[in-house]
Amino acid sequence: MAYKISDDCISCGACADQCPASAISEGDGKYVIDADACMDCGACAGVCPVGAPQAE
């Protein structure tokens, strides 16, 4: 089960910097997670200041 970034994302980039799989990239108005590359480790959720990455 991969993580997904909600609309609460403020595009700070903290999650992308911490992703060990490099599965997070800047999208249109918010960051997005490549579900095929996501390792479901939760590193992104642990550093997000607004709690935007959530387990699906």
C-alpha positions as a Python dict, from the first residue, in 0.01 Angstrom:
ca = {
    (1, 'M'): (0, 0, 0),
    (2, 'A'): (157, 328, -110),
    (3, 'Y'): (132, 670, 45),
    (4, 'K'): (-60, 951, -123),
    (5, 'I'): (-22, 1327, -72),
    (6, 'S'): (-344, 1510, 12),
    (7, 'D'): (-453, 1854, -101),
    (8, 'D'): (-318, 1987, 232),
    (9, 'C'): (30, 1989, 70),
    (10, 'I'): (203, 2328, 88),
    (11, 'S'): (475, 2231, -164),
    (12, 'C'): (761, 2276, 83),
    (13, 'G'): (955, 1976, -53),
    (14, 'A'): (1044, 1830, 287),
    (15, 'C'): (892, 1494, 193),
    (16, 'A'): (1080, 1465, -136),
    (17, 'D'): (1412, 1528, 37),
    (18, 'Q'): (1350, 1242, 283),
    (19, 'C'): (1214, 977, 44),
    (20, 'P'): (1471, 694, 19),
    (21, 'A'): (1308, 566, -302),
    (22, 'S'): (1300, 907, -475),
    (23, 'A'): (930, 841, -535),
    (24, 'I'): (816, 1198, -466),
    (25, 'S'): (821, 1476, -721),
    (26, 'E'): (676, 1821, -763),
    (27, 'G'): (338, 1810, -931),
    (28, 'D'): (83, 2069, -1032),
    (29, 'G'): (22, 2265, -712),
    (30, 'K'): (139, 1990, -477),
    (31, 'Y'): (392, 1710, -455),
    (32, 'V'): (296, 1364, -580),
    (33, 'I'): (410, 1012, -496),
    (34, 'D'): (478, 747, -760),
    (35, 'A'): (283, 455, -616),
    (36, 'D'): (495, 201, -805),
    (37, 'A'): (817, 335, -650),
    (38, 'C'): (682, 402, -298),
    (39, 'M'): (821, 158, -39),
    (40, 'D'): (549, 245, 216),
    (41, 'C'): (817, 343, 470),
    (42, 'G'): (642, 655, 602),
    (43, 'A'): (951, 876, 598),
    (44, 'C'): (756, 1141, 408),
    (45, 'A'): (478, 1149, 666),
    (46, 'G'): (727, 1189, 948),
    (47, 'V'): (872, 1513, 814),
    (48, 'C'): (567, 1684, 660),
    (49, 'P'): (470, 1994, 861),
    (50, 'V'): (102, 1965, 760),
    (51, 'G'): (57, 1586, 753),
    (52, 'A'): (-20, 1571, 381),
    (53, 'P'): (132, 1226, 305),
    (54, 'Q'): (-111, 960, 418),
    (55, 'A'): (-125, 583, 380),
    (56, 'E'): (-389, 480, 128),
}
